Amino acid sequence: MCAQSNSPVLVADAGSSSLRLTVFGADGKILAEHHSESPPGDDASGPLRKLLDQAPAPTAVGHRIVHGGPDLRGHTLVDAEVRAELDQVADLAPLHVPPALAVLDAARELLPDVPHVACFDTVFHADLPAAARAYAVPAAWREDYGLRRYGFHGLSYARALGQAAGLLGRRPEQLHLVIAHLGGGCSACAVRDGRSVDTTMGFTPLEGLVMSRRSGSVDPGALTWLQTRHHLSAEDMENALNHESGLLGLSGTSDDTRDLVRSRAAGDERAALALEVFSHHCRRGIAEMAASLDRLDAVVFTGEIGEDQPEVREEVCAGLSTLGVTGDLRALVAERPEIVSKPGARVPVIVVPTGEAQQVDRETRSLLARR
């Protein structure tokens, strides 16, 4: 399978709100792509067929899968056993894994003679220290139910780490960084010596920072109170926390920071509150992650908001002076990795465009080259 490293690779990234299909050449160049702002739905084969009609025939397919569960701790070839395991973890990320599996099944049917590789966001956090991994809950919950913190956005973090290291002229294993992935989902991660040692997302992608439509962390006592006092069902709560909260729930109008920045400028107080809460939680998450490091070599922003919303980056960094981070950043929409802080800044601030698809391509080629 070593020859795969020199051949086209199709990368499938099916999420809760979008579908991205990309064919990469061996040099990382995009040979063909399809992008839609909606999940694949029941017929995942349609977009795949259309792309395959236009693209060079792929010799491997890499699939981004958000959650690998407790047993799939490394990127892996998909066979019948792995596919069955993926069904077992689908309910741990119900917004993300089912659409990805629909595309995986469609791709395996259309391309049965090429290897399919599952690349997991949880792999980057597979070796979290016990202190960052364990919930302080009864032992039966941890041991019998497998309740633990997994962490997500790992493919994005792996890409951002490598790109930031290049800008800083150091190897990833020499760096202590906080990386913030800010997009539809948002999280922050502490990277020490090139490895994840803490992150804000936990058992599911709902924990942690305020997100576009997801609440982030909420006092669990408030949730049980809503159930017992106001009789909200688990289904109602899950829907509200995943789809009706976050920036949308706070503003009442939009889950897009670009809209909210414009609305705030026009005097919309709810938009202003949404941005203030979002930035506050980002600052708190970054500071929390920095506490797991011995030093802070840089703060890295990635994700759609992180790369193209300079107003948000500025507001977050302007409130982190206790960490040696300052504002007055260059207000740019990043098209390539950039240092946006002032020259000589004590803690550089770096922006890296989102690169999950590129990382899946890289991991897929790397795994096949080793076989």
C-alpha positions as CSV (number, residue, x, y, z in Angstrom):
1,M,0.0,0.0,0.0
2,C,3.0,2.3,0.1
3,A,2.2,3.5,-3.4
4,Q,-0.9,5.2,-2.0
5,S,1.2,8.0,-0.7
6,N,1.8,9.2,-4.3
7,S,-1.8,8.9,-5.5
8,P,-5.0,10.9,-5.2
9,V,-6.8,10.7,-1.8
10,L,-10.4,11.5,-1.3
11,V,-11.2,13.1,2.1
12,A,-14.8,13.0,3.4
13,D,-15.8,15.4,6.2
14,A,-19.4,15.1,7.0
15,G,-20.5,17.0,10.0
16,S,-23.6,18.2,11.8
17,S,-24.2,21.1,9.4
18,S,-22.1,20.5,6.3
19,L,-20.5,18.1,3.9
20,R,-17.0,18.6,2.5
21,L,-15.5,16.2,-0.1
22,T,-12.0,16.9,-1.3
23,V,-9.6,15.1,-3.6
24,F,-6.0,15.8,-2.8
25,G,-2.9,15.2,-4.9
26,A,0.3,13.9,-3.5
27,D,1.6,17.5,-3.1
28,G,-1.4,18.5,-1.1
29,K,-3.0,20.3,-4.1
30,I,-6.7,20.2,-4.3
31,L,-7.7,18.3,-7.5
32,A,-11.5,18.5,-7.0
33,E,-13.9,19.4,-4.2
34,H,-17.6,19.6,-3.2
35,H,-18.9,21.7,-0.3
36,S,-22.5,22.1,0.9
37,E,-23.8,23.8,4.0
38,S,-26.1,21.0,4.9
39,P,-25.5,17.4,6.2
40,P,-25.5,14.6,3.7
41,G,-29.0,13.4,4.5
42,D,-30.4,10.0,3.5
43,D,-28.7,9.8,0.1
44,A,-25.1,10.4,0.8
45,S,-24.1,8.8,-2.5
46,G,-25.3,11.6,-4.7
47,P,-22.6,14.2,-3.9
48,L,-20.0,11.4,-3.9
49,R,-21.0,10.2,-7.4
50,K,-21.0,13.8,-8.7
51,L,-17.5,14.4,-7.4
52,L,-16.1,11.1,-8.6
53,D,-17.4,11.8,-12.1
54,Q,-15.3,14.9,-12.2
55,A,-12.2,13.9,-10.2
56,P,-9.2,11.7,-10.7
57,A,-9.9,8.2,-9.4
58,P,-8.9,8.1,-5.7
59,T,-6.7,5.3,-4.5
60,A,-7.7,5.7,-0.9
61,V,-10.4,7.5,1.1
62,G,-9.8,9.2,4.4
63,H,-12.9,9.9,6.6
64,R,-13.0,12.4,9.4
65,I,-14.9,10.8,12.3
66,V,-15.4,13.0,15.4
67,H,-15.5,10.3,18.1
68,G,-13.5,7.1,18.3
69,G,-14.9,6.0,21.6
70,P,-12.8,4.2,24.2
71,D,-11.2,1.6,22.0
72,L,-10.4,3.3,18.7
73,R,-7.4,5.3,19.9
74,G,-5.6,5.6,16.6
75,H,-6.4,6.3,13.0
76,T,-7.3,3.0,11.4
77,L,-8.3,1.1,8.3
78,V,-12.0,0.5,8.2
79,D,-13.1,-3.2,8.1
80,A,-16.3,-4.9,9.2
81,E,-15.1,-5.0,12.8
82,V,-14.2,-1.3,12.9
83,R,-17.4,-0.4,11.2
84,A,-19.4,-2.3,13.9
85,E,-17.5,-0.5,16.6
86,L,-18.3,2.9,15.1
87,D,-22.0,2.1,15.5
88,Q,-21.4,1.6,19.2
89,V,-19.9,5.1,19.6
90,A,-22.4,7.0,17.4
91,D,-24.5,8.1,20.3
92,L,-21.5,9.8,22.0
93,A,-21.6,12.5,19.3
94,P,-25.1,12.2,17.8
95,L,-24.8,15.3,15.7
96,H,-21.5,14.3,14.1
97,V,-21.0,10.6,13.8
98,P,-24.2,9.4,12.1
99,P,-23.8,11.7,9.1
100,A,-20.1,10.7,8.8
101,L,-21.1,7.0,8.9
102,A,-23.7,7.6,6.2
103,V,-20.9,9.0,3.9
104,L,-18.5,6.2,5.0
105,D,-21.0,3.5,4.0
106,A,-21.8,5.2,0.7
107,A,-18.1,5.6,-0.1
108,R,-17.3,2.0,0.7
109,E,-20.1,0.9,-1.6
110,L,-19.0,3.2,-4.5
111,L,-15.3,2.5,-3.9
112,P,-15.1,-1.1,-2.6
113,D,-11.6,-1.8,-3.9
114,V,-9.7,1.0,-2.2
115,P,-8.7,1.3,1.4
116,H,-10.9,3.5,3.7
117,V,-9.2,5.1,6.7
118,A,-11.1,6.5,9.7
119,C,-9.3,9.5,11.2
120,F,-10.6,10.4,14.6
121,D,-10.7,13.8,16.3
122,T,-10.3,12.1,19.7
123,V,-6.9,10.5,18.8
124,F,-5.0,13.8,19.5
125,H,-6.3,13.6,23.1
126,A,-5.9,9.8,23.5
127,D,-3.1,10.2,26.1
128,L,-4.7,12.9,28.2
129,P,-3.3,12.7,31.8
130,A,-5.6,11.1,34.3
131,A,-6.3,14.4,36.0
132,A,-7.5,15.9,32.8
133,R,-9.4,12.8,31.7
134,A,-11.4,11.8,34.8
135,Y,-14.7,13.2,35.9
136,A,-15.2,13.4,39.7
137,V,-18.2,11.1,39.6
138,P,-19.0,7.7,41.3
139,A,-16.6,4.9,40.3
140,A,-19.5,2.9,38.8
141,W,-20.1,5.7,36.3
142,R,-16.5,5.7,35.3
143,E,-15.9,2.0,35.3
144,D,-19.3,0.5,34.2
145,Y,-20.5,3.3,31.9
146,G,-17.1,4.5,30.6
147,L,-17.8,8.1,31.6
148,R,-14.6,10.1,30.9
149,R,-13.4,13.1,29.0
150,Y,-12.3,12.5,25.4
151,G,-11.7,15.9,23.8
152,F,-12.4,16.8,20.2
153,H,-11.2,19.0,17.3
154,G,-8.0,16.9,17.4
155,L,-7.4,16.9,13.6
156,S,-7.6,20.7,13.6
157,Y,-5.2,20.9,16.6
158,A,-2.7,18.6,14.9
159,R,-2.7,20.7,11.8
160,A,-2.5,24.0,13.8
161,L,0.4,22.7,15.9
162,G,2.5,21.8,12.9
163,Q,1.8,25.1,11.1
164,A,2.5,27.2,14.3
165,A,5.7,25.3,14.9
166,G,6.9,26.2,11.4
167,L,6.1,29.8,11.9
168,L,8.0,29.8,15.2
169,G,11.0,28.0,13.8
170,R,10.7,25.2,16.4
171,R,9.7,21.5,16.4
172,P,6.2,20.7,17.8
173,E,7.7,18.7,20.6
174,Q,9.5,21.8,21.8
175,L,6.4,23.9,22.3
176,H,3.9,24.7,25.0
177,L,0.8,26.2,23.3
178,V,-2.8,27.0,23.9
179,I,-4.8,26.4,20.7
180,A,-8.3,27.7,20.3
181,H,-10.5,26.2,17.6
182,L,-13.4,28.6,17.2
183,G,-16.1,27.7,14.6
184,G,-19.5,26.2,14.7
185,G,-18.1,24.1,17.6
186,C,-15.5,25.8,19.9
187,S,-12.9,24.4,22.2
188,A,-9.4,25.1,23.5
189,C,-6.5,22.7,24.1
190,A,-3.3,22.8,26.1
191,V,-0.3,21.3,24.1
192,R,2.8,20.5,26.0
193,D,5.8,19.2,24.2
194,G,3.7,18.5,21.2
195,R,1.0,16.5,23.1
196,S,-2.5,17.3,24.3
197,V,-2.5,17.5,28.1
198,D,-5.9,19.2,28.6
199,T,-8.9,20.4,26.6
200,T,-12.2,22.1,27.2
201,M,-14.5,19.5,25.5
202,G,-15.2,16.3,27.4
203,F,-17.4,13.2,27.0
204,T,-19.3,14.8,24.1
205,P,-18.6,17.9,21.9
206,L,-21.2,19.8,24.1
207,E,-18.9,20.6,27.1
208,G,-16.7,23.7,27.3
209,L,-16.8,27.0,25.5
210,V,-19.9,28.8,24.2
211,M,-20.5,27.8,20.6
212,S,-22.6,28.9,17.6
213,R,-25.7,26.9,18.7
214,R,-24.4,24.8,21.5
215,S,-24.5,26.0,25.1
216,G,-21.1,24.8,26.2
217,S,-20.8,23.9,29.9
218,V,-23.9,24.5,32.0
219,D,-24.2,23.8,35.8
220,P,-25.5,20.2,35.9
221,G,-27.6,21.2,38.9
222,A,-29.5,23.6,36.6
223,L,-30.2,20.8,34.2
224,T,-31.5,18.5,36.8
225,W,-33.6,21.4,38.2
226,L,-35.1,21.9,34.8
227,Q,-36.0,18.2,34.6
228,T,-37.5,18.0,38.1
229,R,-39.1,21.4,38.5
230,H,-40.2,22.2,34.9
231,H,-40.5,18.6,33.6
232,L,-38.3,19.1,30.5
233,S,-37.6,15.8,28.9
234,A,-34.0,14.6,28.1
235,E,-34.9,14.9,24.4
236,D,-36.1,18.5,24.8
237,M,-33.0,19.4,26.8
238,E,-30.6,17.8,24.3
239,N,-32.3,19.6,21.4
240,A,-32.2,23.0,23.2
241,L,-28.6,22.6,24.3
242,N,-27.3,21.5,20.9
243,H,-29.4,23.6,18.5
244,E,-31.1,26.5,20.3
245,S,-28.3,27.8,22.6
246,G,-24.9,29.4,22.2
247,L,-24.7,32.6,20.2
248,L,-28.1,32.0,18.7
249,G,-29.7,31.5,22.1
250,L,-28.1,34.6,23.5
251,S,-28.7,36.9,20.6
252,G,-32.1,35.6,19.4
253,T,-31.1,36.4,15.8
254,S,-28.0,34.7,14.6
255,D,-25.3,32.2,15.3
256,D,-22.7,33.9,13.1
257,T,-20.2,36.3,14.8
258,R,-20.0,38.4,11.6
259,D,-23.8,39.2,11.8
260,L,-23.5,39.9,15.5
261,V,-20.5,42.3,15.1
262,R,-22.6,44.3,12.6
263,S,-25.7,44.1,14.8
264,R,-23.7,45.3,17.8
265,A,-22.4,48.3,15.9
266,A,-26.0,49.1,15.0
267,G,-26.9,49.1,18.7
268,D,-28.3,45.6,19.2
269,E,-27.8,44.9,22.9
270,R,-28.5,41.2,22.7
271,A,-25.9,40.9,20.0
272,A,-23.5,42.8,22.2
273,L,-24.3,40.4,25.1
274,A,-23.8,37.3,22.9
275,L,-20.3,38.5,21.8
276,E,-19.4,39.5,25.3
277,V,-20.3,36.1,26.7
278,F,-18.6,34.3,23.9
279,S,-15.3,36.3,24.3
280,H,-15.5,35.9,28.1
281,H,-15.7,32.1,27.8
282,C,-12.9,32.0,25.3
283,R,-10.6,34.0,27.6
284,R,-11.6,31.7,30.5
285,G,-11.0,28.6,28.5
286,I,-7.6,29.8,27.2
287,A,-6.5,30.7,30.8
288,E,-7.7,27.4,32.1
289,M,-5.6,25.6,29.4
290,A,-2.6,27.7,30.2
291,A,-2.7,26.4,33.8
292,S,-1.8,23.0,32.4
293,L,1.5,24.3,30.9
294,D,4.9,25.2,32.3
295,R,5.1,28.3,30.1
296,L,3.1,29.8,27.2
297,D,5.1,30.0,24.0
298,A,2.1,31.2,21.8
299,V,-1.7,31.4,21.6
300,V,-3.0,29.9,18.3
301,F,-6.4,30.6,16.8
302,T,-8.0,28.3,14.1
303,G,-11.5,27.4,13.0
304,E,-13.8,29.7,10.9
305,I,-14.2,32.3,13.6
306,G,-10.6,32.1,14.7
307,E,-9.3,32.7,11.2
308,D,-11.7,35.2,9.7
309,Q,-13.1,37.2,12.7
310,P,-10.4,39.7,13.8
311,E,-12.8,41.5,16.1
312,V,-13.3,38.4,18.2
313,R,-9.6,37.6,18.3
314,E,-8.9,41.2,19.5
315,E,-11.5,41.1,22.2
316,V,-10.3,37.7,23.5
317,C,-6.6,38.6,23.5
318,A,-7.1,42.1,25.0
319,G,-8.4,40.5,28.2
320,L,-5.5,38.1,28.6
321,S,-2.8,40.4,29.9
322,T,-2.2,38.3,33.0
323,L,-0.9,35.6,30.6
324,G,1.4,38.0,28.8
325,V,-1.0,38.2,25.8
326,T,-1.9,41.6,24.5
327,G,-4.3,43.0,22.0
328,D,-3.6,45.4,19.2
329,L,-3.4,42.5,16.7
330,R,-3.3,42.8,13.0
331,A,-6.9,42.8,11.8
332,L,-6.7,40.3,8.9
333,V,-8.6,37.4,7.5
334,A,-6.0,34.6,7.4
335,E,-5.4,32.9,4.1
336,R,-2.2,31.3,5.4
337,P,-0.6,30.8,8.8
338,E,0.3,34.3,10.2
339,I,1.7,35.8,13.4
340,V,-0.8,38.6,14.1
341,S,0.7,40.0,17.3
342,K,3.3,42.8,17.3
343,P,6.9,42.0,16.6
344,G,8.7,41.1,19.8
345,A,5.4,40.2,21.7
346,R,6.1,38.3,24.9
347,V,3.5,35.7,23.8
348,P,3.0,35.6,20.0
349,V,-0.6,35.2,18.7
350,I,-0.8,33.1,15.6
351,V,-3.7,32.4,13.2
352,V,-3.8,29.2,11.2
353,P,-6.5,28.6,8.6
354,T,-8.6,25.5,9.4
355,G,-7.0,22.4,7.9
356,E,-8.9,19.3,9.1
357,A,-9.2,17.9,5.5
358,Q,-5.5,18.4,4.9
359,Q,-4.7,16.6,8.1
360,V,-6.9,13.7,7.2
361,D,-5.1,13.5,3.9
362,R,-1.8,13.5,5.7
363,E,-2.8,10.9,8.3
364,T,-4.3,8.6,5.6
365,R,-1.2,8.6,3.5
366,S,1.0,8.1,6.6
367,L,-1.0,5.1,7.8
368,L,-1.0,3.5,4.4
369,A,2.7,4.1,3.9
370,R,3.4,2.1,7.1
371,R,1.5,-1.0,5.9
